[in-house]
């Protein structure tokens, strides 16, 4: 049995609009990261020295540089913004593929392989956003606090999340850095086979290295469980949306601290407040779609 079949069997009945909603959450999260980084760079804050001193980021950069023409010395903000831009560019293409299916309910018992890849891809993007935001949080805190210790700042679960899944984060980053066109082309080339079918599994095994870039992420459920249950998905997505909003406001405070420390001014973060309002409005629009 392949990972694709195992994954499909974990999926229960889920409304297609919930899949679309999570994709919207991912899109807003990526745009938040881009906005945050643009503000930092506009104020001359690169977080390069913090990135060079952190073993987790060094291991991520080294893994990417071994797989792609990519410098291991690439600044952390460059990596996060570049991948976030790819995620934003994926939104419309993924949405088009989701809407190709007329069924309002998706169920693991009759998912196609392509639908399964779409669900897994969206989950991986959601995971990447969460990991990237935690990296940004730590880097900003390193830049503003003296005698900073990562093990004192993060909880044990957060440490496990960052240290234990850095390879997954690097692998997803590698796939995304190859560009949205390649990823979508690979997904769209998947035959419309039933996922819960050993014949389909054999066909996929025969694809070998031609399987979609993000096939390596099918173990994500074991690391960061997010099952597609219709009865729970509405609450889960609303929680994700509110978490995204809270995180955006929290990072705005961190960015304000970093800018103020650099400039010695309490006015340096004023431009950011408009971004919070804009992003909150977008997030609120997603929430209203569930009412």
N, C-alpha and C positions, 0 to 999 in steps of 0.2 A: 504494500500500500504506500502511495506517495504522500508527501506532506499536504499536497493539494486535496486529496481525498479526505485525509484526517481533518483538515481545516474545515472543509465543507460540512462535515458531520457535526461540528460544534455549532453551526449556525442554525438558529431556530427561526420561527416566522418573524420577519421584520418588514415594516413598511418602507417602500422605496423612498418616501420623503424623508425618512430618518437618515438614510444613507446620504441623500442630497444635503441634509442639514449638517451632518458631520463634515462633509466636504467643504461647506461654507465656513464652518468653524476653523478648519485647517487653513483656508484661504485668508481669513481675517488674521489668524495667528502669524502667518508668514508676513503679511503686510505690516503687522505691528513690529516685527523684528526689523524689517527694512526701515521703517520710520525711526525706530529707536537708534539704529546704527547711523542713519543719516544725520540725526541730531548730534550724536557723539562726534562723528567725523567733522561736522561743520564747526564744532567747538575745539577741534584739534586733539581729541581724545581717541587714541588708537588701541589702548590696552595691550600693546605688543609685549612690553616687558612682563606683564602679568601672565600672558599666554606662554612666553618662553620659560617661565619658572614653574609651570604647572605640569606635572608628569602626565596627567590624563590627556591634556590637549596635545602634548608632544607625541604621545602614542597615537592619537587620532591622525595628526598631520603626517606622521611617519607611515602609517598604514595607507593613507591616501596617496602619498608620494611614491609608494612602491607599486601602486596599481595604475597610476595616471601620470602624465607629464605635469606634475604639480610639485611646487617647492615645499619642503618640510618646514620652511621658514615663513610660509604664508601667514600674514596676520590673522588672528582669530576672527576679527570683524569682517574681513574679506571673505573668509570661508562661510560664515553664517549668512551674510547678505547675499552672496552668490547662489547658495543653495536655496535660500528663501525665494529668490527671484524665479528660480526654476519651478518651485512649488506653486507660485502664483500663476506661472504660465501653464501649468498643468490643469488648473481648475476647469476652464471651459472645455478642454478636450476630454477630461474625465467625466464631466457632466453630460456631454454629448453621448458618451458610451453608456452611461447609466440610463439615460433617457431612451436609449435604443430599445430597452426592454419595456414592454407595455404593462407587464404585471405590476400591480400596486403592492403586492406582497411577495417578498423574496424568502424562500425557505431552503434550508440545507438539503432537504430530500430531493429537490429538483433543480438546484443551482447548476448552471453550466460552469465549465472551467473558467471561461472568461469572466463571468460574474464573480467567481471566487477570487480571481486575481484582482479584480476591481476592489472588492472589500478589503483584501489584504493590503493592497497598495494604499488605500485611504487610511487604514489603521497605522501603517508604517509612517506615513506622513504626519499623522497626529502624534505618534511617539517622537518623531524627529523634532517637531515644534517644542514639545515639552522638554526634551533633553537640551535643545539649543537655548531655551529660556533659562534653564538652570545654569548652563555654562555662563551665560551673560550675567546672571545674578551674581555668581561667584567672582567673575572677573571684575565687575564693578565694585564689589565689596573689598576685594584685594586692593583696588586702587584708592580706596578711601579710609581703610582702617589700618592702623599701625599694629605690628605684631600679629597679623592675621594668621589664623590656623584653620585650614579647611576642615579638619576633623572636629574642631570645636564649633564651627559655624553650621555645619550640616548635621542632620539627624543620621542615625545609623541606616535607616531606610534610604535616605537621599544618597549617602555614601555608596550603598550597595547599588543603587540605581545608576550613579555616574560611573563608578569603577567597574561594576559587573556587566554593563551593557555598552561600554565604549566601543567595542569591536562591532556591535550591531550598528551603532551610530555611524561609525566610519564606513561600514559596508553600504548603508543606505546613502550616505553622502557621496560615495564613489559612484553609485548607480545614477544619482540625480545629477552629478557633475558631467555626466555624459550627455545630458540634455533631454528636454521634454519630448522632442520629436522622436528620438530613438525609443524612449519608454512607451510612448503611445503607439508607435508603429508595431512594437513587439506585442503589446496587449491586443491590438486589433487583428494581429495575424493568428491569434489563438483560435483553433477550430471550435465551433459550437458543440462541444461534447458534454455529456452529463458528468459532473464532477464526481459523483458518488458511484463510480463505475470502474471496475478493474481494467476494462478494455481501454477506457480513457486514460487511466493511469499508465498503461503500457505505452500508449501513444506519446504521452508526455515524457516518459523516460527515454523514448527514442529520439526526442528532440535534443537531448544532451545539453551542450553549451548554447543551443539556440533558444532555450527557454528564456522567458522574460528576465530582464536584469533583476527585478525585485523578487524573484522566486526564492531567494535565500532568506527572506524574512518570514517565511511561513511558520517559524517557531516562535513568533512574537507572542502568541497567546500565553505560552508558558512563562514568559518573562513579565509581561504587562497585561494581565487578563482583561479583555474587553469583549465579551460575547454578545452576539447580535440577538438579543431577546426582545420580541415586540413589546412585551408587558413592561420591560424596564428601560427600553431605549430612549423613550421620551425624557424620563428623569435623568438618565445618564447624560444625554446630550445637553439638557438644561444645566446640569452640574458642570459639564465641560465648558459651556459658554460662560457661566458665572466665574468659573476658575480662571478662564482666559481674561475676563474683564478685571478681576482682582489682580492677576499677575501683571497686567499692563499698567495698572495704577501703581503697583508696588515698584515695578521697574522705573516708572517715571520719577519716583522718589529717589531711587538709587542714581539715576542719571542726573537729577538735580544736584545731589550731593557731590558727584564727580565733577560736574561743571563748576559748581560754586567753589570747590576746593581748588580747582585749576585757576579760576579767574578772580577768586576772592570777592565774589559778588553774589548778592541774594536775588538778582534779577535775571541771572543767566538762563534759568529754566522757564521763563515766561512763554517762550515760543512753544514749549511742549504741551502746555495746558490745552491748547486748541486741538492738538493731536488726540489727547485723552477724550475730549468731547466727541470728536469725529469717530474715533474707534468705538466708543461706548454706544454711539448712535447706531453704528453698523451692527454691533453685537445685539443691541436691543431689538433691531429689526428681525434678527434670526429668532430671538426669543418670542416675539409676537407671532411669528409664523406657527408657533406651537399652541397658541391660545385657542 
